[in-house]
């Protein structure tokens, strides 16, 4: 086991994905779409939905359902679908271990960022609702300048904003797209799958765990730092 650092490492930072990593927003979104499809006699397959997780929207469930039905859908159905998503989402707690890792990062003097393929408004709004927005020094989200994952830009920008060296920093992800982005940016990458990604290939991550409760941040940080000196 790698030795755990005992003091602050000014070149290190912690960067977390948001959707599915800090909060499981993926299951409520999938369920809301699956229910809409079921109402129209069709099944939304997990494999189709998984193409979108953690990256660009390669699969459009609205357009695909319209194509299968052979007619346009009432736009009001999507408004109701969003309300259903929010209803399910309201019951979701922060993912296990996230609060502890944020506390550990603070104790180690590590700045923390979010790197997300979602928009700034979505991520910032959810973090505000959860009461943890002030735990993050910066949010790097999809925009005209920041492409979605698996492009590594969001992680590179997050490290640059925090003045951190990716080689001794830690990323936390939940999807193959996210893992690919973080690894390409040079961060030590911890994958924590959720029910919609547990059957996907996350082997490119440096460490795969069922929950952040399974390992302390200091251990992951020590493994990150040890790569630079090996």
C-alpha positions as CSV (number, residue, x, y, z in Angstrom):
1,X,0.0,0.0,0.0
2,X,1.3,3.5,-0.9
3,X,2.2,5.7,2.0
4,X,-0.4,8.4,2.7
5,X,0.7,12.1,2.6
6,X,0.7,13.8,5.9
7,X,0.8,17.4,4.8
8,X,-0.6,19.7,2.1
9,X,0.6,19.1,-1.5
10,X,0.3,22.5,-3.3
11,X,0.5,21.0,-6.7
12,X,-2.3,18.5,-6.2
13,X,-6.1,19.0,-6.7
14,X,-9.2,16.9,-6.6
15,X,-11.5,17.0,-9.7
16,X,-14.9,15.3,-9.6
17,X,-17.4,14.6,-12.4
18,X,-20.9,15.7,-11.4
19,X,-23.6,13.6,-13.0
20,X,-23.5,10.1,-11.6
21,X,-20.4,10.8,-9.5
22,X,-21.4,13.5,-7.0
23,X,-25.1,12.9,-7.4
24,X,-26.9,10.1,-9.3
25,X,-28.7,12.2,-11.9
26,X,-28.4,9.4,-14.5
27,X,-31.0,7.0,-13.1
28,X,-33.8,9.7,-12.7
29,X,-33.1,10.9,-16.2
30,X,-33.2,7.4,-17.7
31,X,-36.3,6.4,-15.7
32,X,-38.2,9.5,-16.8
33,X,-37.5,8.8,-20.5
34,X,-38.1,5.0,-20.1
35,X,-41.5,5.8,-18.6
36,X,-42.4,8.1,-21.5
37,X,-41.4,5.4,-23.9
38,X,-43.4,2.8,-22.1
39,X,-46.5,5.1,-22.2
40,X,-46.2,4.9,-26.0
41,X,-45.7,1.2,-26.1
42,X,-41.9,1.1,-26.6
43,X,-38.9,0.0,-24.4
44,X,-35.9,2.3,-24.0
45,X,-33.0,-0.1,-23.9
46,X,-30.2,0.5,-21.4
47,X,-27.6,0.0,-24.1
48,X,-29.0,2.8,-26.2
49,X,-29.2,5.2,-23.2
50,X,-25.7,4.3,-22.0
51,X,-24.2,5.8,-25.2
52,X,-25.0,9.3,-23.7
53,X,-23.6,8.8,-20.2
54,X,-20.7,11.0,-19.4
55,X,-20.2,12.5,-22.9
56,X,-21.9,14.0,-25.9
57,X,-25.6,13.2,-26.6
58,X,-25.2,10.6,-29.3
59,X,-28.7,9.2,-28.8
60,X,-31.8,11.5,-28.9
61,X,-34.6,9.7,-27.1
62,X,-37.2,12.2,-28.2
63,X,-36.4,12.1,-31.9
64,X,-36.0,8.3,-31.8
65,X,-39.4,7.8,-30.2
66,X,-41.0,10.1,-32.8
67,X,-39.3,8.1,-35.5
68,X,-40.7,4.8,-34.1
69,X,-44.2,6.2,-33.7
70,X,-44.1,7.9,-37.2
71,X,-45.5,11.1,-35.8
72,X,-44.5,14.1,-33.8
73,X,-45.0,14.1,-30.0
74,X,-46.8,16.8,-28.1
75,X,-44.1,19.1,-26.6
76,X,-46.0,19.2,-23.4
77,X,-45.1,15.5,-22.8
78,X,-41.4,16.5,-22.5
79,X,-42.3,19.2,-19.9
80,X,-44.2,16.5,-17.9
81,X,-41.2,14.2,-18.3
82,X,-38.9,16.8,-16.9
83,X,-41.2,17.2,-13.9
84,X,-41.1,13.4,-13.4
85,X,-37.3,13.5,-13.6
86,X,-37.2,16.2,-10.9
87,X,-39.6,14.2,-8.7
88,X,-37.4,11.1,-8.8
89,X,-34.2,13.3,-8.5
90,X,-35.5,14.9,-5.3
91,X,-35.2,11.5,-3.6
92,X,-31.6,11.0,-4.5
93,X,-28.9,11.6,-1.8
94,X,-25.3,12.6,-2.5
95,X,-23.4,9.5,-3.5
96,X,-21.7,7.7,-0.7
97,X,-18.3,9.0,0.4
98,X,-18.5,12.3,-1.5
99,X,-18.9,14.4,1.6
100,X,-16.1,12.6,3.3
101,X,-13.8,13.1,0.4
102,X,-14.6,16.8,0.3
103,X,-13.7,17.0,4.0
104,X,-10.5,15.1,3.4
105,X,-9.5,17.4,0.6
106,X,-10.0,20.4,2.8
107,X,-7.9,18.8,5.5
108,X,-5.2,18.1,3.0
109,X,-5.3,21.6,1.6
110,X,-6.4,20.3,-1.8
111,X,-8.6,22.6,-3.9
112,X,-11.5,20.9,-5.5
113,X,-13.2,21.3,-8.9
114,X,-15.9,19.8,-11.0
115,X,-15.3,18.8,-14.6
116,X,-18.6,18.0,-16.3
117,X,-20.1,17.4,-19.8
118,X,-23.3,19.1,-18.6
119,X,-23.9,22.8,-18.7
120,X,-22.8,25.2,-16.0
121,X,-26.4,26.2,-15.2
122,X,-27.3,22.5,-14.5
123,X,-24.3,21.7,-12.4
124,X,-24.2,25.0,-10.5
125,X,-28.0,24.8,-9.8
126,X,-27.8,21.3,-8.4
127,X,-24.8,22.0,-6.2
128,X,-26.6,25.1,-4.8
129,X,-29.7,23.0,-4.0
130,X,-27.5,20.4,-2.3
131,X,-25.8,23.1,-0.2
132,X,-22.3,22.2,-1.3
133,X,-21.5,24.8,-4.0
134,X,-19.0,26.5,-1.8
135,X,-16.9,23.3,-1.5
136,X,-15.8,23.7,-5.1
137,X,-13.2,26.4,-6.2
138,X,-14.3,26.2,-9.8
139,X,-16.7,24.5,-12.2
140,X,-15.6,23.5,-15.7
141,X,-18.6,22.6,-17.7
142,X,-19.5,21.9,-21.3
143,X,-19.5,25.1,-23.4
144,X,-18.3,26.4,-26.8
145,X,-14.8,26.4,-25.4
146,X,-15.0,23.1,-23.5
147,X,-16.2,20.1,-25.5
148,X,-17.9,17.1,-23.7
149,X,-15.9,14.1,-22.6
150,X,-14.1,11.9,-23.7
151,X,-12.2,15.1,-24.7
152,X,-9.9,15.9,-21.8
153,X,-10.3,19.6,-22.0
154,X,-12.5,20.0,-18.9
155,X,-9.9,18.3,-16.7
156,X,-7.0,20.2,-18.2
157,X,-8.8,23.5,-17.6
158,X,-9.8,22.6,-14.1
159,X,-6.2,21.8,-13.2
160,X,-4.9,25.0,-14.8
161,X,-7.5,27.1,-13.0
162,X,-6.4,25.6,-9.7
163,X,-2.7,25.9,-10.5
164,X,-2.4,22.1,-10.0
165,X,-0.2,19.5,-11.7
166,X,-2.4,16.8,-13.3
167,X,0.3,14.2,-12.7
168,X,-0.2,14.3,-8.9
169,X,-3.9,15.1,-8.9
170,X,-7.0,12.9,-8.5
171,X,-10.1,12.6,-10.6
172,X,-13.3,10.7,-9.8
173,X,-15.5,9.4,-12.6
174,X,-18.4,7.1,-13.2
175,X,-18.4,6.4,-16.9
176,X,-16.0,5.2,-19.7
177,X,-16.2,8.6,-21.4
178,X,-15.3,10.4,-18.1
179,X,-12.5,7.9,-17.3
180,X,-11.0,8.4,-20.8
181,X,-11.1,12.2,-20.4
182,X,-9.4,12.2,-17.0
183,X,-6.8,9.6,-17.9
184,X,-5.9,11.5,-21.1
185,X,-5.5,14.7,-19.1
186,X,-3.0,12.9,-16.9
187,X,-4.9,12.6,-13.6
188,X,-4.9,9.6,-11.4
189,X,-8.4,8.3,-12.0
190,X,-10.8,6.6,-9.6
191,X,-13.9,5.1,-11.2
192,X,-17.0,4.7,-9.0
193,X,-19.8,3.1,-11.2
194,X,-23.5,3.4,-10.4
195,X,-26.3,1.1,-11.5
196,X,-26.3,2.4,-15.1
197,X,-22.5,2.1,-15.6
198,X,-21.6,-0.9,-13.4
199,X,-21.7,-3.2,-16.5
200,X,-19.6,-0.8,-18.7
201,X,-15.8,-1.1,-19.2
202,X,-14.1,1.1,-16.7
203,X,-10.8,-0.8,-16.8
204,X,-8.9,2.3,-18.1
205,X,-9.2,3.9,-14.6
206,X,-6.3,3.5,-12.3
207,X,-8.6,2.3,-9.5
208,X,-12.2,1.0,-9.6
209,X,-14.2,1.0,-6.3
210,X,-17.8,0.4,-5.4
211,X,-17.9,3.6,-3.3
212,X,-15.6,6.4,-2.2
213,X,-16.1,5.0,1.3
214,X,-13.9,2.1,0.3
215,X,-10.7,4.2,0.1
216,X,-9.5,7.5,1.7
217,X,-8.6,10.3,-0.6
218,X,-5.1,10.3,0.9
219,X,-4.5,6.8,-0.4
220,X,-5.5,7.8,-4.0
221,X,-3.4,10.9,-3.7
222,X,-0.4,8.9,-2.6
223,X,-0.8,6.6,-5.6
224,X,-1.0,9.6,-7.9
225,X,2.1,11.1,-6.4
226,X,4.0,7.8,-6.6
227,X,3.5,7.7,-10.4
228,X,5.5,10.8,-10.8
229,X,8.5,9.5,-8.9
230,X,8.4,6.0,-10.3
